[in-house]
Amino acid sequence: MGRLFCGWEIKLIFVSMRLIYILLSSLVYLGCTTNAKTDVAEQIPPLEASIELPLFIPYEINVGDGNLKMYWQGSNGPFQTFQKLKEHLKIQGKELTFAMNGGMYLTDHSPQGLYIENGQTLRPLNTKKSDFGNFYLAPNGVFYITKDLAANVCVTEDFTPSENINYATQSGPMLLIDSTIHPKFTLGSKNVHIRNGVGILPNGNPLFVITTTPVNLYDFADYFRQQGCKNALYLDGFVSRLYLPEKGLKQMDGNFGVMIAEVK
């Protein structure tokens, strides 16, 4: 024979069922929300833009215009971000039209190798032959701009200090050496990252490139070779960022040492 429930027992059962319903509903909601966030995150490209981005984003600068410069720090220390550099230039009545991280740096955001700004050598050439990291994957190299507005990339061993050098940053490894891909790169390598670098085009202009999805060093170097560059230098990987407002690309996050910029 069945048992009759008292009024207070019925209320208790009802409340318990209501709590279970709320709990289950919350779990379902959280599950859906979590999945939605994950899906969105996976679809957001490394470079935020309202257009579909290619694998490689190149930007050629006419070095003869005299607008290509390098920056590291101001009166309050390293700029570290494009936003701080942009604000610094705005005070001077100048406009930042392009920026890219410009080489590897130490924990205090100082350049890991040679750095010359406005003709002043602020960090010496790093001639250490071996150590940990891509910088020491020999040969590494130097990207520099002369006072008579010529751009060049060379291996570190071939770099000759000169009073005619206005800007210079050392990084590594070299991507291309005399049209040859770095001998330590492997075709089909699974070591992939977002990457950025600079090469010199046949017309003498520097070509800056950043990838929108992870690639290996061999494929990255081969892209520069396909564009006609004879020499190209790797600038960095995971931290790579690009500021190019004319293309709708404005990565204002990041944390850098040297920054290469086009300023008008």
C-alpha positions in Angstrom: 0.0 0.0 0.0 1.4 3.4 -0.9 2.4 6.0 1.6 0.8 9.4 1.8 3.1 12.4 2.1 2.6 15.2 4.5 2.3 18.8 3.3 5.8 19.7 4.5 7.2 16.6 2.8 5.6 17.6 -0.5 7.0 21.1 -0.3 10.4 19.7 0.5 10.3 17.4 -2.6 9.2 20.3 -4.8 11.9 22.6 -3.6 14.5 19.8 -4.1 13.3 19.1 -7.6 13.4 22.9 -8.4 17.0 23.1 -7.2 18.0 20.1 -9.3 16.4 21.7 -12.4 18.2 25.0 -11.8 21.5 23.2 -11.4 21.1 21.1 -14.5 20.0 24.2 -16.5 23.1 26.1 -15.3 25.4 23.3 -16.3 23.9 23.1 -19.8 24.2 26.9 -20.2 27.8 26.9 -19.1 28.6 24.0 -21.4 27.1 25.9 -24.4 28.8 29.1 -23.4 32.2 27.4 -23.0 31.9 25.8 -26.4 30.8 29.0 -28.0 33.8 30.8 -26.6 36.2 28.1 -27.7 34.8 28.1 -31.3 35.0 31.8 -31.5 38.6 31.8 -30.2 39.7 29.2 -32.7 38.2 31.3 -35.5 39.9 34.6 -34.5 43.1 35.0 -36.7 46.3 36.1 -35.1 45.9 39.4 -37.0 42.5 41.0 -36.4 40.9 42.4 -39.5 37.6 42.6 -41.3 39.1 40.8 -44.4 40.1 37.3 -45.1 43.9 37.2 -44.6 46.5 35.4 -46.7 49.1 33.2 -45.2 51.8 35.8 -45.7 51.3 39.5 -45.3 54.1 41.5 -47.1 54.8 45.2 -46.9 57.4 46.9 -49.1 58.8 50.2 -48.0 60.5 52.6 -50.3 63.7 53.2 -48.4 64.6 56.2 -50.4 61.7 58.1 -48.9 63.6 58.3 -45.6 60.6 57.3 -43.5 62.0 54.0 -42.2 63.3 54.1 -38.7 63.9 52.0 -35.6 62.9 52.7 -32.0 63.7 51.1 -28.7 63.2 53.4 -25.7 62.3 56.9 -24.7 62.8 59.0 -21.5 60.7 56.5 -19.5 62.4 53.3 -20.7 61.5 50.9 -23.5 58.4 51.7 -25.5 57.5 47.9 -25.6 54.2 48.4 -27.5 53.1 50.0 -30.7 50.5 52.0 -28.8 53.2 53.7 -26.7 55.3 54.4 -29.7 52.3 55.8 -31.5 51.6 58.2 -28.7 55.3 59.2 -28.5 55.3 60.1 -32.2 52.0 61.9 -32.0 53.4 64.3 -29.5 56.1 65.1 -32.0 53.4 65.7 -34.7 54.3 62.5 -36.5 52.2 59.6 -37.8 53.0 55.9 -37.4 51.9 54.2 -40.6 53.7 50.8 -40.1 55.3 49.0 -37.3 56.7 45.6 -36.6 58.8 44.1 -33.8 62.4 44.3 -34.9 64.5 41.6 -33.4 65.0 39.5 -30.3 65.5 41.0 -26.9 66.4 40.2 -23.3 64.1 40.1 -20.3 64.6 43.8 -19.7 63.6 44.5 -23.3 67.1 45.5 -24.4 68.3 44.2 -27.8 70.0 40.8 -27.7 72.5 42.0 -30.3 73.7 45.0 -32.2 71.4 48.0 -32.1 72.1 51.4 -33.8 69.6 54.3 -33.6 70.2 57.7 -35.3 73.8 56.8 -35.9 74.5 55.9 -32.2 75.5 52.4 -31.3 73.4 51.6 -28.2 74.2 47.9 -28.1 77.3 46.2 -29.5 77.5 43.4 -32.1 76.8 40.0 -30.5 79.5 37.7 -31.9 78.8 34.8 -29.5 79.0 31.6 -31.6 76.5 29.3 -29.8 73.8 29.5 -27.1 70.2 28.6 -26.7 67.5 30.0 -29.0 67.0 31.0 -32.6 69.2 34.0 -32.3 72.3 31.7 -32.2 71.2 29.4 -35.0 74.2 30.4 -37.1 74.5 32.2 -39.2 72.5 35.1 -37.7 72.6 38.5 -39.2 72.0 42.3 -39.3 69.4 44.4 -41.0 70.6 48.0 -41.4 69.8 51.3 -43.1 72.5 53.8 -44.1 72.4 57.6 -43.9 72.3 57.7 -47.7 69.1 55.7 -47.6 70.2 52.2 -48.6 68.9 49.0 -46.8 70.8 45.8 -46.4 70.8 42.4 -44.7 74.0 40.5 -44.2 75.4 37.7 -42.0 76.9 38.9 -38.8 80.4 37.9 -39.9 80.2 40.2 -42.9 78.9 43.2 -41.0 81.3 46.2 -41.1 80.7 49.0 -38.6 80.5 52.4 -40.3 79.6 56.0 -39.5 77.3 55.9 -42.5 74.9 53.4 -40.7 71.9 55.2 -39.3 69.9 52.2 -38.0 70.7 48.6 -37.4 69.2 45.6 -35.6 70.8 42.2 -35.1 68.7 39.0 -35.0 68.7 35.4 -36.1 68.8 33.2 -37.8 69.3 34.3 -41.4 66.6 33.0 -43.6 68.3 33.4 -46.9 72.0 33.8 -47.6 72.8 34.7 -51.2 69.5 33.2 -52.3 70.1 30.0 -50.4 67.8 28.8 -47.6 69.6 28.5 -44.2 71.3 25.1 -44.2 69.8 24.1 -40.9 66.2 24.5 -42.0 64.2 21.3 -42.8 61.6 21.0 -45.6 58.4 19.8 -44.0 59.5 20.6 -40.4 56.7 20.3 -37.8 58.2 23.2 -35.8 55.7 25.9 -36.7 55.0 29.4 -35.3 53.7 32.8 -36.3 56.8 34.5 -37.7 58.1 37.8 -39.0 61.2 38.8 -40.9 62.7 41.2 -43.4 64.4 40.7 -46.8 65.9 42.9 -49.5 64.1 43.0 -52.8 65.9 43.3 -56.2 65.0 47.0 -56.3 66.8 47.6 -53.0 63.7 48.1 -50.9 63.1 46.1 -47.7 60.2 43.6 -47.7 58.7 43.0 -44.3 56.6 39.9 -43.9 54.5 38.4 -41.1 52.5 35.2 -41.2 48.9 34.9 -40.2 49.1 31.2 -39.2 52.0 29.2 -37.9 54.7 28.1 -40.5 58.1 26.5 -40.3 61.3 28.3 -41.0 61.9 26.6 -44.3 58.6 27.7 -45.8 59.1 31.2 -44.4 62.5 31.5 -46.0 61.2 30.1 -49.3 58.5 32.8 -49.4 61.2 35.5 -49.4 63.1 33.6 -52.1 60.0 33.5 -54.2 59.8 37.3 -53.9 63.3 37.7 -55.4 65.1 38.4 -52.1 68.8 37.2 -52.0 69.2 37.9 -48.3 66.5 37.8 -45.6 66.6 37.8 -41.8 64.3 36.3 -39.2 63.1 38.8 -36.7 61.0 36.8 -34.2 58.3 34.2 -33.7 55.6 33.9 -31.0 55.7 37.7 -30.1 55.4 38.8 -33.8 53.0 41.7 -34.3 52.1 44.1 -37.1 50.6 47.6 -37.2 49.5 48.5 -40.7 46.3 50.7 -40.5 46.0 51.2 -44.2 45.2 47.5 -44.5 43.0 47.5 -41.4 45.6 45.6 -39.4 46.2 47.1 -35.9 47.8 44.7 -33.4 48.2 47.0 -30.4 49.1 44.3 -27.9 52.5 42.7 -27.7 55.6 43.4 -25.7 58.8 44.2 -27.6 62.3 45.4 -27.6 63.3 47.1 -30.9 60.5 48.2 -33.2 60.9 49.0 -36.9 58.6 51.7 -38.1 57.5 53.8 -41.0 56.9 57.3 -39.8 55.5 60.3 -41.7 
